[in-house]
Amino acid sequence: MSVSISKILQVLDNPEALQNWRERVGHEEAERISKRSSTIGTAMHKFLEHWIGDDKDCVDLTEEGILGRKMAQQIYDHAIKHKLEDCWHMESKLKFGDHYHGRLDLAGIYYHQPVVIDFKQSNKPKRKEWCWKYMCQLAAYVLAHNSTFPNRPKIKKGIVLMCSQNLHLQKFELEGQELIKAWNHFKSAIRFCKDNDIYEITPKHFDKINIFRSKLGLR
């Protein structure tokens, strides 16, 4: 049974910490923050897709849309324009056998190399070590892209382009031994989810997930 990448990634996060945050700020406020961040991220992706895909503009005059456009502009002007030499796919469906499936933001030639690129929005800037889940996601995209599009040059590198809501742009790269490590962690997460039938996380799963993450050396 093929599982979505997003469901597998849940067990590489710390669900108990997320639950504690929701209780600390209140469930209503947590829902408001999460919904706003999701709406901003959707708007940011929409602008980037338009600008990269067909060089046309689009309009979103909501508060979240205006901020999403500013964040997309940071990514496009400083990390895409004159650097992305060829766009192969955008928002493409990927599949890795019967193991998992997902949707890729972008694949193409970037700085003379075939890469997959994932766009992220964040509430504030982050250190790379806080974004290990994103690195595992990149590794999953790299392997799935090479499987889904075998006639394309083989991709061996992934990039996260992240813009925070204060318009701070960050770039995280994944390749070589670090990519292999991220891929091994993602494979372990696939096995863990299937062996324990965990696809919708509830508090009863926290102990098992914490033990699993500890074995991977994750905090």
Summary of the structure (lengths in Angstrom):
residues: 219
radius of gyration: 17.6
end to end distance: 29.2
largest distance: 50.0
contacts: 684
relative contact order: 0.16
helix: 54%
strand: 23%
